[in-house]
Amino acid sequence: MGLKALAASAVQRRSMACRWAWLALAFSGLLSGQAAAGKREEQLMAQRASAELKASLALAPPPASQIKALIQQERFAEFEALSRQYEEKFKTDPRYESPLIALYSALNETDDRLREQLDKWVARRPSYISYGARGIYKKNHGYAVRGSAATRDTPPAQMQRMKQLHDEAIADLLAAIKDNARFAPAYVALISINRGAGDTASAERAVNEAVRWIPETYYVRHAYLRALHPKWGGDFSLMQAYANSLDQAVRLNPRIWSLKAEVPAELGYEAWLSGDHAQAVRYYTEALAFGDRLEFLRNRGKAHMSARQYPAARRDFSRYLEYIEDPEIDRLLKRLAGMP
């Protein structure tokens, strides 16, 4: 090959190399741009989740004492009207699932006198509301009877009593769901019972049925994620796989995005229990990247306190109080006021 041909070939190779380099640079820039756009979208979803949390909390029902008084004073129709009001609004606004769940969560009383009133309610005005209320009460009472000790340290009589109450609760809750397939509080209670029994298969069936009728539900999905925790017979990989499957559901309810935080938050809690406060802060920070959650803000603030990171603790507690009033957090902020 002559010198001119060699020179031409070299120029061609350099030109080709330049083109490949340019293409590689352009592709790299495209990937970088896509990653940046994806990050911005994730931040936007987290902001929406936080905004929906604040809006949901603003719809809080009356205090628990007033709710229980409706039943104790046999003002059953007033409770029913309140429940139906939230249910009707929930059909078009997912934020109303929050006051609906809170309404029934007030039935955490273990006084047998409340049970007597609930029995009267079911006898006089049988409906998904009265059956659901009694089932949720029995679920809560069952866990209260059992106590919080490990199974090996819990007397068999307490375990048996819990099972009896939970079996009764399941019958009530299924009756409620049969009458109203969109009754989210009943699904949440059912999955809570399944979780305590380590029955992830029944929990999965319950969440699938709930999502069929209530595709926008946040609380039923949250209950299911808790049931997948290793403590209850699941594992973190199952939790993460389920959380990763929720992208489409986020379009129906932005709060669902924050459920992606469950695994890092649980790891943060474990780090906190082990005394590794710095690692707890890192995990909770990862969790909060998916949107604010009150429990996570509170726990990260306490971890910051333990690590003597007082300004950061003040920021977390102040942010927490932007959502709800809490005497405990107020006290912690006052303690932090004089710290550097």
C-alpha positions in Angstrom: 0.0 0.0 0.0 1.4 3.5 -1.0 1.9 6.3 1.5 -1.2 8.2 0.3 -3.3 5.1 0.8 -1.9 4.5 4.3 -2.5 8.1 5.2 -6.1 7.9 3.9 -6.7 4.7 5.8 -5.3 6.3 9.0 -7.6 9.3 8.5 -10.5 7.0 8.0 -9.7 5.1 11.2 -9.4 8.3 13.2 -12.7 9.5 11.8 -14.4 6.2 12.7 -12.8 6.3 16.2 -14.0 9.9 16.6 -17.5 8.9 15.6 -17.6 6.0 18.0 -16.2 8.2 20.8 -18.9 10.8 20.0 -21.6 8.1 20.0 -20.3 6.7 23.3 -20.2 10.2 24.8 -23.7 10.9 23.5 -25.0 7.6 24.9 -23.4 8.3 28.2 -25.0 11.7 28.3 -28.3 10.2 27.4 -28.0 7.7 30.2 -26.9 10.5 32.6 -29.9 12.6 31.5 -32.3 9.7 32.0 -30.9 9.0 35.4 -31.2 12.7 36.4 -34.8 12.7 35.0 -35.6 9.6 37.0 -34.1 11.1 40.1 -36.2 14.2 39.7 -39.3 12.1 39.2 -38.6 10.1 42.3 -38.2 13.4 44.3 -41.5 14.7 42.9 -43.3 11.4 43.9 -41.8 11.8 47.4 -43.1 15.3 47.6 -46.5 14.2 46.5 -46.6 11.4 49.1 -45.7 13.9 51.8 -48.4 16.3 50.7 -51.0 13.5 50.6 -49.9 12.5 54.1 -50.5 16.0 55.4 -53.8 16.3 53.6 -55.0 12.9 55.0 -54.0 13.8 58.6 -56.0 17.0 58.3 -59.1 14.9 57.8 -58.8 13.2 61.2 -62.1 11.9 62.8 -63.2 13.0 66.3 -60.9 11.9 69.2 -61.0 8.2 70.2 -62.8 8.9 73.4 -65.7 10.5 71.6 -65.9 7.7 69.1 -66.0 5.1 71.8 -68.6 7.1 73.6 -71.0 6.8 70.6 -70.9 3.0 71.2 -71.0 3.1 75.0 -74.0 5.4 74.8 -75.6 3.3 72.1 -75.6 6.1 69.6 -75.0 3.5 66.9 -76.7 5.5 64.1 -74.2 8.4 64.6 -71.2 6.1 64.3 -72.7 4.5 61.1 -73.4 8.0 59.6 -69.8 9.0 60.2 -68.4 5.8 58.7 -70.6 6.1 55.6 -69.6 9.7 55.2 -65.9 8.8 55.0 -66.6 5.8 52.8 -68.6 7.8 50.3 -65.8 10.4 50.1 -63.2 7.7 49.8 -64.8 6.5 46.6 -63.5 9.6 44.8 -60.7 10.8 47.1 -58.1 8.3 48.5 -57.2 10.7 51.3 -60.4 9.8 53.1 -59.2 6.3 53.7 -57.2 7.8 56.6 -60.1 9.0 58.7 -62.0 5.9 57.9 -59.2 3.7 59.3 -58.7 6.0 62.2 -62.4 5.8 63.1 -62.3 2.0 63.6 -58.8 2.1 65.1 -60.4 3.9 68.1 -61.9 0.5 69.1 -58.8 -0.5 71.0 -60.6 -0.7 74.3 -60.4 -4.1 76.2 -63.3 -3.4 78.5 -65.8 -6.2 78.2 -68.6 -3.6 78.7 -67.7 -2.2 75.2 -68.0 -5.8 73.9 -71.6 -6.0 75.4 -72.5 -2.8 73.6 -71.1 -4.1 70.3 -73.1 -7.2 70.7 -76.2 -5.1 71.1 -75.3 -3.1 68.0 -75.0 -6.2 65.9 -78.3 -7.6 67.2 -80.2 -4.4 66.7 -78.6 -3.0 63.5 -76.8 -5.8 61.7 -74.6 -4.4 58.9 -71.1 -4.5 57.7 -70.4 -1.5 60.0 -71.5 -3.2 63.2 -69.9 -6.5 62.3 -66.7 -4.8 61.2 -66.6 -2.7 64.4 -67.0 -5.8 66.6 -64.5 -7.8 64.6 -61.9 -5.0 64.9 -62.5 -4.8 68.7 -62.0 -8.5 69.0 -58.8 -8.4 67.0 -57.5 -5.7 69.3 -58.7 -7.4 72.5 -57.1 -10.7 71.4 -53.7 -9.0 71.0 -54.1 -7.2 74.4 -54.9 -10.5 76.1 -51.9 -12.2 74.6 -49.5 -9.5 75.7 -46.2 -8.5 74.1 -43.9 -11.3 75.5 -42.4 -13.8 73.2 -44.5 -16.9 72.4 -42.3 -19.1 74.5 -42.8 -16.8 77.5 -46.6 -16.4 77.1 -48.9 -18.7 79.1 -50.8 -21.2 76.9 -54.1 -19.9 78.3 -53.4 -16.4 77.0 -52.5 -17.8 73.6 -55.7 -19.8 73.5 -57.8 -16.9 74.5 -56.3 -14.8 71.8 -57.0 -17.5 69.2 -60.6 -17.7 70.3 -61.1 -13.9 70.0 -59.3 -13.8 66.7 -61.5 -16.7 65.3 -64.6 -14.8 66.4 -63.1 -11.6 64.8 -62.5 -13.4 61.5 -66.1 -14.4 61.3 -67.3 -10.9 61.9 -64.8 -9.3 59.5 -65.7 -11.8 56.7 -69.3 -11.0 57.2 -68.5 -7.3 56.9 -66.5 -7.8 53.7 -69.3 -10.0 52.2 -71.7 -7.1 52.7 -69.3 -4.4 51.5 -66.2 -5.5 49.5 -64.7 -2.0 49.7 -64.6 -2.0 53.5 -60.9 -1.3 54.0 -60.8 -1.5 57.8 -61.9 -5.1 57.8 -59.2 -6.1 55.4 -56.6 -4.3 57.5 -57.8 -6.2 60.6 -57.9 -9.5 58.8 -54.3 -9.1 57.6 -53.2 -8.1 61.2 -54.7 -11.4 62.5 -53.0 -13.4 59.6 -49.7 -11.6 60.5 -49.9 -12.7 64.1 -50.5 -16.3 63.1 -47.6 -16.2 60.6 -50.1 -17.0 57.8 -48.6 -15.1 54.9 -50.7 -17.1 52.4 -54.0 -15.9 53.9 -52.6 -12.4 54.1 -51.8 -12.5 50.4 -55.3 -13.6 49.6 -56.8 -10.8 51.7 -54.6 -8.1 50.0 -55.4 -9.4 46.6 -59.1 -9.4 47.3 -58.9 -5.9 48.7 -57.0 -4.5 45.8 -59.5 -6.0 43.4 -62.2 -3.8 45.0 -60.1 -1.0 46.4 -57.3 -0.5 43.9 -56.3 2.8 45.6 -55.9 1.5 49.1 -52.8 2.5 51.0 -53.6 1.0 54.4 -54.3 -2.5 53.3 -51.1 -2.7 51.3 -49.2 -1.3 54.3 -50.8 -4.0 56.5 -49.6 -6.7 54.0 -46.1 -5.3 53.9 -45.9 -5.6 57.7 -47.1 -9.2 57.4 -44.2 -10.0 55.2 -41.7 -8.9 57.8 -39.2 -11.7 58.9 -40.6 -11.5 62.4 -43.9 -12.9 61.1 -42.5 -15.5 58.8 -41.7 -13.5 55.7 -38.4 -11.9 54.7 -37.0 -8.6 53.5 -36.7 -9.8 49.9 -40.5 -10.5 49.8 -41.2 -7.0 51.3 -39.0 -5.3 48.7 -40.4 -7.3 45.8 -43.9 -6.3 46.8 -42.9 -2.6 47.3 -41.3 -2.6 43.9 -44.5 -3.9 42.3 -46.5 -0.8 43.3 -45.5 1.7 40.6 -48.8 1.5 38.8 -50.8 1.8 42.0 -49.1 5.1 42.8 -51.1 6.7 40.0 -54.2 6.0 42.0 -52.9 7.2 45.3 -49.5 9.1 45.7 -49.1 7.9 49.3 -48.5 4.4 48.1 -45.1 5.6 46.9 -43.9 5.9 50.5 -44.4 2.1 51.0 -41.2 1.6 49.1 -39.5 2.8 52.3 -40.6 -0.1 54.5 -37.4 -2.2 54.1 -34.8 0.5 54.8 -37.0 1.7 57.7 -37.1 -1.7 59.2 -33.4 -2.0 58.9 -33.1 1.4 60.5 -35.2 0.2 63.4 -33.0 -2.9 63.8 -29.9 -0.7 63.8 -31.5 1.5 66.4 -32.2 -1.4 68.7 -28.6 -2.6 68.3 -27.3 0.8 69.4 -25.8 1.7 66.0 -27.4 5.1 65.8 -25.3 6.4 62.9 -26.4 3.4 60.8 -30.0 4.0 61.9 -29.8 7.6 60.7 -28.5 6.4 57.3 -31.3 3.8 56.9 -34.1 6.2 58.0 -32.7 8.8 55.6 -33.0 6.3 52.8 -36.5 5.6 53.8 -37.5 9.2 54.0 -36.3 9.8 50.5 -39.7 8.2 49.5 -41.7 10.8 51.4 -42.3 11.7 55.0 -43.7 9.2 57.4 -44.3 10.3 61.0 -42.7 7.2 62.6 -39.6 7.5 60.5 -39.2 11.2 61.3 -39.6 10.5 65.0 -37.2 7.6 65.0 -34.5 9.4 63.0 -34.8 12.4 65.3 -34.2 10.2 68.3 -31.3 8.5 66.6 -29.8 12.0 65.9 -30.3 12.8 69.5 -28.4 9.7 70.6 -25.6 10.5 68.2 -25.5 14.0 69.7 -26.5 15.5 66.3 -28.8 18.0 67.9 -29.5 20.4 65.0 -30.5 17.5 62.8 -32.7 16.1 65.6 -34.4 19.5 66.0 -35.1 19.6 62.2 -36.7 16.2 62.2 -38.9 16.9 65.3 -39.9 20.3 63.9 -40.8 18.6 60.6 -42.8 16.0 62.4 -44.8 18.7 64.2 -45.8 20.3 60.9 -48.1 17.2 60.4 -49.6 16.7 63.9 -49.4 17.8 67.5 -47.6 15.4 69.8 -46.7 16.2 73.4 -43.8 13.8 73.4 -42.1 15.5 70.5 -42.8 18.9 72.0 -41.0 17.8 75.2 -38.0 16.5 73.1 -37.8 19.8 71.3 -37.7 21.7 74.6 -34.9 19.4 75.8 -33.0 20.2 72.6 -33.5 23.9 72.9 -30.4 24.5 75.0 -28.1 22.0 73.3 -25.5 23.0 70.7 
